[in-house]
Amino acid sequence: MADPYDIRTDEKLRYKWIDEVKQAYGEFLPSGPAKPIHTVSKSLMKEIVDCVKKLLLSDWNDVNFVLGSKFYF
């Protein structure tokens, strides 16, 4: 009796679906006015955290949260 939750079958179907989507629509290309960052360094960490915090506050301004990293500025 076959396992109805066989991971291998699910993975094969997932990869097949991804290939079909790529053929239909092409590779994923990020949109937006700025090009994505190719290299991330510690010097950019503060800017990245500030940007994420700004985006979160624009949606969830009534929630208190703290963002941080293990790097020291």
C-alpha distance (Angstrom), angle and dihedral (degrees) to the residues before:
residue distance angle dihedral
M1 . . .
A2 3.80 . .
D3 3.77 121.7 .
P4 3.83 107.6 -112.1
Y5 3.81 89.9 -149.9
D6 3.77 97.2 50.5
I7 3.80 106.5 159.5
R8 3.78 93.9 -154.1
T9 3.79 91.9 59.3
D10 3.80 91.4 47.7
E11 3.80 91.2 49.6
K12 3.81 92.3 49.0
L13 3.81 90.7 51.1
R14 3.80 91.1 46.6
Y15 3.81 93.3 51.9
K16 3.80 90.5 45.3
W17 3.81 90.3 52.3
I18 3.82 91.8 47.9
D19 3.81 91.1 51.2
E20 3.80 91.3 49.0
V21 3.81 91.2 50.6
K22 3.81 91.4 48.9
Q23 3.80 90.6 51.4
A24 3.80 92.4 48.2
Y25 3.81 99.2 42.8
G26 3.79 106.2 14.0
E27 3.78 129.2 -125.0
F28 3.80 119.7 -30.8
L29 3.80 112.7 -94.5
P30 3.80 118.4 -174.5
S31 3.77 114.4 -126.3
G32 3.75 131.0 -147.7
P33 3.76 139.6 91.1
A34 3.81 95.9 -82.0
K35 3.75 127.5 62.9
P36 3.80 115.1 -120.7
I37 3.79 119.8 -99.9
H38 3.79 109.6 -99.9
T39 3.77 96.8 -170.1
V40 3.77 125.1 33.3
S41 3.77 119.1 -159.9
K42 3.78 135.4 178.4
S43 3.79 89.4 -102.8
L44 3.83 89.9 64.5
M45 3.81 94.6 48.0
K46 3.83 95.9 91.8
E47 3.81 91.7 49.3
I48 3.81 91.8 48.2
V49 3.82 93.6 48.4
D50 3.82 91.0 47.1
C51 3.80 90.8 50.6
V52 3.82 92.8 49.5
K53 3.80 90.7 47.5
K54 3.81 91.3 50.5
L55 3.80 91.4 50.4
L56 3.80 92.6 48.2
L57 3.80 92.6 47.8
S58 3.81 91.0 51.9
D59 3.82 89.3 61.1
W60 3.80 102.9 27.9
N61 3.79 105.4 31.4
D62 3.83 92.1 149.3
V63 3.83 94.0 58.8
N64 3.79 122.4 87.0
F65 3.78 113.6 -140.8
V66 3.78 140.5 153.9
L67 3.77 123.8 -139.6
G68 3.75 120.4 -162.6
S69 3.73 144.3 146.2
K70 3.77 136.8 -143.6
F71 3.81 89.5 -109.7
Y72 3.78 120.6 91.8
F73 3.77 120.0 -134.9
